[in-house]
Amino acid sequence: MTQIGIVSVGTFIPENFMTSKEIAKKSGIPIEVVEEKLGIRSKPVAGHEDHTCEMGIKAARIAMEKGNIAPEDIDLILYIGEEHKEYPLWTAALYMQKQLGAVNAIGFDMGLRCGTTIMGLKIAKDMMIADESIQTVLLAGGYRNEDFIDYTNPRTRFMYNLAAGGGAMVLRKNHGENSLLASHLITDGSFSEDVVVVAGGTKHPISPEALEKGLNKLDVLDPVGMKARLEQKSMKNFLEVIRKSLFKSGLTEEELDYLGILHMKKSAHHYVLKELGLSEQQSIYLENYGHVGQIDQILSLELALQQGRINEGDNVVLVSAGIGYAWGATTIHWGKSNREVKK
Protein backbone atom coordinates (compact mmCIF):
# COMPACT_ATOMS: atom_id res chain seq x y z
CA MET A 1 0.00 0.00 0.00
CA THR A 2 1.25 3.49 -0.92
CA GLN A 3 2.23 5.50 2.15
CA ILE A 4 1.91 9.30 2.19
CA GLY A 5 3.93 11.05 4.90
CA ILE A 6 4.31 14.56 6.26
CA VAL A 7 7.88 15.73 5.65
CA SER A 8 7.64 19.10 7.39
CA VAL A 9 5.35 21.93 8.48
CA GLY A 10 5.83 25.67 8.69
CA THR A 11 3.89 28.66 9.96
CA PHE A 12 4.16 32.41 9.62
CA ILE A 13 2.67 34.63 12.32
CA PRO A 14 2.52 38.43 11.80
CA GLU A 15 4.32 40.69 14.26
CA ASN A 16 1.20 42.71 15.07
CA PHE A 17 -1.12 41.40 17.79
CA MET A 18 -4.50 42.58 19.07
CA THR A 19 -4.97 42.08 22.80
CA SER A 20 -8.05 41.03 24.72
CA LYS A 21 -8.15 44.56 26.12
CA GLU A 22 -8.40 46.01 22.61
CA ILE A 23 -11.14 43.55 21.63
CA ALA A 24 -13.07 44.44 24.79
CA LYS A 25 -12.75 48.15 24.05
CA LYS A 26 -13.82 47.81 20.41
CA SER A 27 -16.78 45.51 21.17
CA GLY A 28 -17.96 46.79 24.53
CA ILE A 29 -17.69 43.26 25.94
CA PRO A 30 -16.08 42.94 29.41
CA ILE A 31 -12.47 41.79 29.18
CA GLU A 32 -13.16 38.79 31.45
CA VAL A 33 -15.78 37.58 28.92
CA VAL A 34 -13.31 38.01 26.04
CA GLU A 35 -10.64 36.04 27.91
CA GLU A 36 -12.63 33.40 29.79
CA LYS A 37 -15.65 32.76 27.56
CA LEU A 38 -14.45 33.63 24.06
CA GLY A 39 -11.00 32.39 25.05
CA ILE A 40 -8.91 35.15 23.48
CA ARG A 41 -5.92 36.68 25.25
CA SER A 42 -4.30 37.94 22.06
CA LYS A 43 -4.38 37.26 18.34
CA PRO A 44 -2.14 38.12 15.38
CA VAL A 45 -3.49 40.68 12.90
CA ALA A 46 -2.10 41.52 9.49
CA GLY A 47 0.36 44.34 9.02
CA HIS A 48 0.54 46.45 5.87
CA GLU A 49 2.68 43.88 3.99
CA ASP A 50 1.06 40.73 5.42
CA HIS A 51 -0.94 39.77 2.35
CA THR A 52 -2.80 36.47 2.31
CA CYS A 53 -0.86 34.49 -0.29
CA GLU A 54 2.43 36.11 0.75
CA MET A 55 1.98 34.77 4.28
CA GLY A 56 1.46 31.31 2.81
CA ILE A 57 4.63 31.69 0.74
CA LYS A 58 6.62 32.63 3.85
CA ALA A 59 5.28 29.56 5.66
CA ALA A 60 6.06 27.40 2.60
CA ARG A 61 9.67 28.55 2.56
CA ILE A 62 10.00 27.62 6.23
CA ALA A 63 8.49 24.17 5.65
CA MET A 64 10.67 23.56 2.57
CA GLU A 65 13.83 24.55 4.43
CA LYS A 66 12.94 22.29 7.37
CA GLY A 67 12.30 19.36 5.04
CA ASN A 68 15.28 20.08 2.77
CA ILE A 69 12.89 20.29 -0.18
CA ALA A 70 14.17 21.85 -3.40
CA PRO A 71 11.58 23.89 -5.35
CA GLU A 72 12.18 21.72 -8.42
CA ASP A 73 11.11 18.63 -6.47
CA ILE A 74 7.55 19.85 -5.90
CA ASP A 75 5.04 18.21 -8.23
CA LEU A 76 1.82 19.78 -6.98
CA ILE A 77 0.92 22.97 -5.09
CA LEU A 78 -2.45 23.19 -3.36
CA TYR A 79 -3.30 26.70 -2.22
CA ILE A 80 -5.27 26.14 0.98
CA GLY A 81 -5.55 29.80 2.00
CA GLU A 82 -8.56 32.05 1.90
CA GLU A 83 -10.43 33.59 -1.04
CA HIS A 84 -9.83 36.97 0.58
CA LYS A 85 -6.39 37.58 -0.85
CA GLU A 86 -4.32 40.01 -2.92
CA TYR A 87 -6.76 40.15 -5.85
CA PRO A 88 -10.47 39.21 -6.05
CA LEU A 89 -10.09 37.04 -9.17
CA TRP A 90 -6.77 35.26 -9.07
CA THR A 91 -5.14 31.83 -8.88
CA ALA A 92 -2.90 32.16 -5.85
CA ALA A 93 -1.28 28.73 -6.31
CA LEU A 94 0.33 29.86 -9.55
CA TYR A 95 1.76 33.01 -7.97
CA MET A 96 3.08 30.77 -5.20
CA GLN A 97 4.63 28.51 -7.85
CA LYS A 98 6.38 31.49 -9.42
CA GLN A 99 7.65 32.96 -6.15
CA LEU A 100 8.97 29.61 -4.88
CA GLY A 101 10.53 28.61 -8.20
CA ALA A 102 8.57 25.36 -8.34
CA VAL A 103 8.97 25.12 -12.11
CA ASN A 104 7.98 21.45 -12.34
CA ALA A 105 4.76 21.74 -10.33
CA ILE A 106 1.16 22.24 -11.26
CA GLY A 107 -1.05 24.17 -8.88
CA PHE A 108 -4.63 25.07 -8.08
CA ASP A 109 -6.64 26.82 -5.39
CA MET A 110 -8.98 25.10 -2.96
CA GLY A 111 -11.71 26.47 -0.74
CA LEU A 112 -13.75 25.00 2.10
CA ARG A 113 -13.32 27.92 4.48
CA CYS A 114 -11.81 26.74 7.77
CA GLY A 115 -12.04 23.13 6.57
CA THR A 116 -9.68 23.68 3.64
CA THR A 117 -6.55 22.15 5.20
CA ILE A 118 -8.36 18.91 6.07
CA MET A 119 -9.95 18.72 2.62
CA GLY A 120 -6.56 19.56 1.10
CA LEU A 121 -4.85 16.69 2.92
CA LYS A 122 -7.47 14.27 1.66
CA ILE A 123 -7.30 15.49 -1.93
CA ALA A 124 -3.49 15.56 -1.91
CA LYS A 125 -3.30 12.00 -0.61
CA ASP A 126 -5.90 10.73 -3.08
CA MET A 127 -4.12 12.40 -6.01
CA MET A 128 -0.74 11.05 -4.94
CA ILE A 129 -2.10 7.52 -4.76
CA ALA A 130 -3.91 7.83 -8.09
CA ASP A 131 -1.05 9.46 -10.05
CA GLU A 132 2.40 7.89 -9.82
CA SER A 133 4.04 11.06 -11.16
CA ILE A 134 2.99 13.09 -8.09
CA GLN A 135 5.66 12.38 -5.50
CA THR A 136 5.91 15.62 -3.51
CA VAL A 137 3.06 18.00 -2.66
CA LEU A 138 3.08 21.42 -1.03
CA LEU A 139 -0.05 22.63 0.75
CA ALA A 140 0.23 26.29 1.70
CA GLY A 141 -1.86 29.39 2.21
CA GLY A 142 -2.64 32.42 4.30
CA TYR A 143 -5.59 33.78 6.21
CA ARG A 144 -6.66 37.26 7.27
CA ASN A 145 -10.44 37.19 7.47
CA GLU A 146 -10.08 39.34 10.57
CA ASP A 147 -10.37 42.16 7.99
CA PHE A 148 -14.10 41.39 7.77
CA ILE A 149 -14.92 41.72 11.47
CA ASP A 150 -17.06 44.60 12.72
CA TYR A 151 -16.58 44.55 16.49
CA THR A 152 -19.76 46.59 16.97
CA ASN A 153 -21.91 43.84 15.41
CA PRO A 154 -23.00 41.42 18.18
CA ARG A 155 -24.26 38.91 15.59
CA THR A 156 -20.63 38.12 14.69
CA ARG A 157 -19.36 37.91 18.26
CA PHE A 158 -18.38 34.25 17.83
CA MET A 159 -15.98 35.40 15.09
CA TYR A 160 -14.16 38.06 17.12
CA ASN A 161 -11.34 35.49 17.38
CA LEU A 162 -10.54 35.67 13.63
CA ALA A 163 -6.83 36.38 13.18
CA ALA A 164 -4.09 36.34 10.53
CA GLY A 165 -1.22 34.06 9.55
CA GLY A 166 0.12 31.51 7.10
CA GLY A 167 0.75 27.78 7.15
CA ALA A 168 2.30 25.07 5.00
CA MET A 169 2.84 21.31 4.89
CA VAL A 170 5.01 19.20 2.61
CA LEU A 171 3.87 15.66 1.79
CA ARG A 172 5.94 12.96 0.13
CA LYS A 173 5.03 9.56 -1.25
CA ASN A 174 6.61 6.63 0.62
CA HIS A 175 8.26 9.02 3.05
CA GLY A 176 8.20 6.30 5.71
CA GLU A 177 7.28 8.65 8.55
CA ASN A 178 4.31 10.66 9.82
CA SER A 179 1.76 8.74 7.78
CA LEU A 180 -1.49 10.31 6.67
CA LEU A 181 -4.19 7.79 7.49
CA ALA A 182 -7.91 8.34 6.86
CA SER A 183 -10.01 11.49 6.68
CA HIS A 184 -13.70 12.01 7.24
CA LEU A 185 -15.76 15.05 6.29
CA ILE A 186 -19.35 16.20 6.73
CA THR A 187 -20.92 19.17 4.94
CA ASP A 188 -24.39 20.58 5.53
CA GLY A 189 -25.70 23.03 2.95
CA SER A 190 -28.61 24.11 5.13
CA PHE A 191 -26.16 26.59 6.69
CA SER A 192 -24.78 27.83 3.36
CA GLU A 193 -26.22 31.36 3.53
CA ASP A 194 -26.10 31.91 7.27
CA VAL A 195 -22.68 33.60 7.45
CA VAL A 196 -21.76 35.81 4.49
CA VAL A 197 -20.17 39.04 3.39
CA VAL A 198 -23.23 40.52 1.70
CA ALA A 199 -21.62 43.03 -0.65
CA GLY A 200 -18.92 42.32 -3.21
CA GLY A 201 -20.44 39.49 -5.25
CA THR A 202 -22.83 39.46 -8.19
CA LYS A 203 -25.94 39.69 -6.00
CA HIS A 204 -24.84 42.85 -4.22
CA PRO A 205 -21.93 44.60 -5.96
CA ILE A 206 -19.73 46.95 -3.99
CA SER A 207 -21.14 50.48 -3.92
CA PRO A 208 -20.78 53.59 -1.73
CA GLU A 209 -24.14 52.71 -0.16
CA ALA A 210 -23.01 49.16 0.65
CA LEU A 211 -19.83 50.44 2.27
CA GLU A 212 -21.78 53.00 4.26
CA LYS A 213 -24.08 50.27 5.58
CA GLY A 214 -21.15 47.98 6.43
CA LEU A 215 -22.30 45.29 4.00
CA ASN A 216 -18.66 44.55 3.15
CA LYS A 217 -18.17 42.90 6.57
CA LEU A 218 -19.06 39.40 7.77
CA ASP A 219 -22.61 39.12 9.04
CA VAL A 220 -25.06 36.46 10.24
CA LEU A 221 -28.33 36.74 8.34
CA ASP A 222 -30.44 34.54 10.63
CA PRO A 223 -28.69 34.49 14.03
CA VAL A 224 -31.57 32.91 15.98
CA GLY A 225 -32.21 30.16 13.42
CA MET A 226 -28.53 29.44 12.90
CA LYS A 227 -27.88 29.13 16.63
CA ALA A 228 -30.78 26.72 17.08
CA ARG A 229 -29.72 24.53 14.14
CA LEU A 230 -26.04 24.54 15.08
CA GLU A 231 -26.80 23.51 18.65
CA GLN A 232 -28.47 20.38 17.25
CA LYS A 233 -25.63 19.46 14.91
CA SER A 234 -22.30 21.16 15.54
CA MET A 235 -20.74 19.23 18.44
CA LYS A 236 -22.33 15.98 17.23
CA ASN A 237 -20.75 16.34 13.79
CA PHE A 238 -17.47 17.56 15.29
CA LEU A 239 -17.11 14.40 17.34
CA GLU A 240 -18.40 12.21 14.51
CA VAL A 241 -15.67 13.26 12.05
CA ILE A 242 -12.99 12.61 14.68
CA ARG A 243 -14.37 9.17 15.56
CA LYS A 244 -14.91 8.13 11.94
CA SER A 245 -11.45 9.31 10.90
CA LEU A 246 -9.99 7.16 13.68
CA PHE A 247 -12.20 4.17 12.83
CA LYS A 248 -11.34 4.33 9.12
CA SER A 249 -7.68 4.43 10.19
CA GLY A 250 -8.08 1.23 12.21
CA LEU A 251 -7.85 3.05 15.55
CA THR A 252 -10.02 3.52 18.62
CA GLU A 253 -10.60 6.67 20.66
CA GLU A 254 -8.40 5.21 23.40
CA GLU A 255 -5.48 5.20 20.94
CA LEU A 256 -5.74 8.96 20.25
CA ASP A 257 -2.73 10.78 21.72
CA TYR A 258 -3.06 14.36 20.47
CA LEU A 259 -5.90 16.47 19.04
CA GLY A 260 -4.98 19.43 16.80
CA ILE A 261 -8.13 21.48 17.16
CA LEU A 262 -9.17 24.87 15.86
CA HIS A 263 -9.70 27.75 18.27
CA MET A 264 -13.24 27.90 19.66
CA LYS A 265 -14.83 29.16 22.84
CA LYS A 266 -13.33 27.59 25.95
CA SER A 267 -16.38 25.60 27.00
CA ALA A 268 -16.60 23.89 23.60
CA HIS A 269 -12.88 23.06 23.62
CA HIS A 270 -13.11 21.45 27.06
CA TYR A 271 -16.29 19.59 26.08
CA VAL A 272 -14.57 17.94 23.10
CA LEU A 273 -11.57 16.88 25.20
CA LYS A 274 -13.84 15.44 27.90
CA GLU A 275 -15.95 13.50 25.37
CA LEU A 276 -12.80 11.94 23.92
CA GLY A 277 -11.21 11.23 27.30
CA LEU A 278 -8.27 13.54 26.62
CA SER A 279 -6.33 15.69 29.09
CA GLU A 280 -5.48 19.35 28.49
CA GLN A 281 -1.90 18.26 27.75
CA GLN A 282 -3.16 16.29 24.75
CA SER A 283 -4.19 19.41 22.88
CA ILE A 284 -3.28 23.11 22.75
CA TYR A 285 -5.82 25.85 23.34
CA LEU A 286 -4.87 28.64 20.95
CA GLU A 287 -5.86 31.50 23.27
CA ASN A 288 -2.73 33.48 22.33
CA TYR A 289 -3.39 33.11 18.59
CA GLY A 290 -7.17 33.18 18.18
CA HIS A 291 -8.59 31.52 15.08
CA VAL A 292 -6.27 31.64 12.05
CA GLY A 293 -8.89 29.83 10.00
CA GLN A 294 -7.69 26.68 8.26
CA ILE A 295 -4.15 27.37 9.49
CA ASP A 296 -5.13 26.39 13.06
CA GLN A 297 -4.44 22.68 12.53
CA ILE A 298 -0.95 23.34 11.11
CA LEU A 299 -0.20 25.78 13.94
CA SER A 300 -1.41 23.33 16.60
CA LEU A 301 0.71 20.55 15.09
CA GLU A 302 3.82 22.71 14.98
CA LEU A 303 3.37 24.01 18.53
CA ALA A 304 2.78 20.47 19.83
CA LEU A 305 6.00 19.24 18.21
CA GLN A 306 7.93 22.18 19.65
CA GLN A 307 6.52 21.55 23.12
CA GLY A 308 7.10 17.78 23.05
CA ARG A 309 3.40 16.93 23.19
CA ILE A 310 3.70 14.63 20.17
CA ASN A 311 6.18 11.75 20.30
CA GLU A 312 7.29 8.84 18.14
CA GLY A 313 4.40 6.42 17.62
CA ASP A 314 1.65 8.83 18.66
CA ASN A 315 -1.69 8.99 16.88
CA VAL A 316 -2.73 12.53 16.03
CA VAL A 317 -6.06 13.85 14.76
CA LEU A 318 -6.35 17.26 13.10
CA VAL A 319 -9.94 18.53 13.18
CA SER A 320 -11.75 21.54 11.76
CA ALA A 321 -15.16 23.14 11.41
CA GLY A 322 -16.08 26.00 9.13
CA ILE A 323 -18.97 28.14 8.01
CA GLY A 324 -21.03 26.66 5.24
CA TYR A 325 -21.10 24.35 7.31
CA ALA A 326 -18.27 21.82 7.10
CA TRP A 327 -16.63 19.51 9.62
CA GLY A 328 -13.51 17.44 8.90
CA ALA A 329 -10.81 15.35 10.57
CA THR A 330 -7.62 13.60 9.43
CA THR A 331 -5.65 11.01 11.40
CA ILE A 332 -1.84 10.88 11.34
CA HIS A 333 0.44 8.21 12.76
CA TRP A 334 3.48 10.19 13.89
CA GLY A 335 6.94 8.71 13.49
CA LYS A 336 7.99 5.59 11.60
CA SER A 337 5.22 4.10 9.50
CA ASN A 338 3.86 0.79 10.78
CA ARG A 339 0.12 1.01 10.18
CA GLU A 340 -2.13 0.69 7.14
CA VAL A 341 -5.53 2.28 6.66
CA LYS A 342 -8.37 -0.17 7.30
CA LYS A 343 -10.56 1.12 4.48
Buried (B, 14 or more C-beta within 10 A) or exposed (E): EEBBBBBBBBBBBBEEBBBBEBBBEBBEBEBEBBBBBBBBBBBBBBEEEBBBBBBBBBBBBBBBEBBEBEBEBBBBBBBBBBBBBEEEEEBBBBBBBEBBEBEBBEBEBBBBBBBBBBBBBBBBBEBBBEEEEBBBBBBBBBBBBBBBBBBEBBBBBBBBBBBBBBBBBBBBBEBEBBBBBBBBBBBBEEBEEBBBBBBBEEEBEEEEEBEEEEBBBBBBEBBEEBEEBBEEBBBEBBBBBBBBBBBBBBBEBEEBBBBBBBBBBBEBBBBBBEBBEBEEEBBBBBBBBBBBBBBBBBBBBBBBBEEEBBEEEBBBBBBBBBBBBBBBBBBBBBBEBEBEBEE
